[in-house]
Amino acid sequence: EIVLTQSPGTLSLSPGEGVTLSCRASQSVDSTHLAWYQQAPGQAPRLLIYGASSRATGIPDRFSGSGSVTDFTLAISRLEPEDFAVYYCQHYGNSRSTFGQGTKLEIK
Amino acid sequence: QVQLVQSGAEVKQPGASVRVSCKASGYTFTSYGISWVRQAPGQGLEWMGWISAYYGSTNYAQKFQGRVTLTRDTSASTAYMELRTLTSDDTAVYYCAGERETAGSIYFQHWGQGTLVSVSS
């Protein structure tokens, strides 16, 4: 089973700043099977990035994904107030899935 | 537009079973699979299993193997998740998530609103 480890656990930032979130896989994964989600408090998750680097429909271009093999990143430039949420990476392959433990972005 | 609408909150006693439904609309139900994901209070997302809406075939996370059953009713465009032998550790919000595929990438494009299952004596 692939284990995804996200870092850091929590980040305190101010609106307008940029940030990079990390997701490391326990073994090599196909980048087409790596996605990122955002979850605001009390809400269902929302798809941000699929295939490691493709933005989902309606996602602002300040969100970008990159990476390959075992190391993947989600970058957010110019944080907006609504971006302060929890972010999860996900691997999905062969009809099985696993999520990272999440990174929480909080307002400093 | 695509919608996944789940059944309402449940309160169960330890040892009981729960069944949560997920009704799809806005697309051809049998075109895509559905996964179930749960989230315990204050915790992260945990994938439970997947069902092919077309074939009815399933895959379960090892942790839930033998305790969870995913089914679907194509005539009602509805997927179901049944979890048995509940304990307090099963208290969580349960989500259904609809898959989409693009160029070999499969991801959870659409999510239900979540169903809170509380297990307490």
Interface residues (C-beta under 8 A of the other chain):
Chain A: E1 T32 H33 A35 Y37 Q39 A44 P45 R46 L47 Y50 G51 S54 A56 V86 Y88 Q90 Y92 G93 N94 S95 R96 S97 T98 F99 G100 Q101 G102
Chain B: G33 S35 V37 G44 L45 E46 W47 W50 S52 N59 A61 Q62 Y95 A97 T102 A103 G104 S105 I106 Y107 F108 Q109 W111 G112 Q113 G114
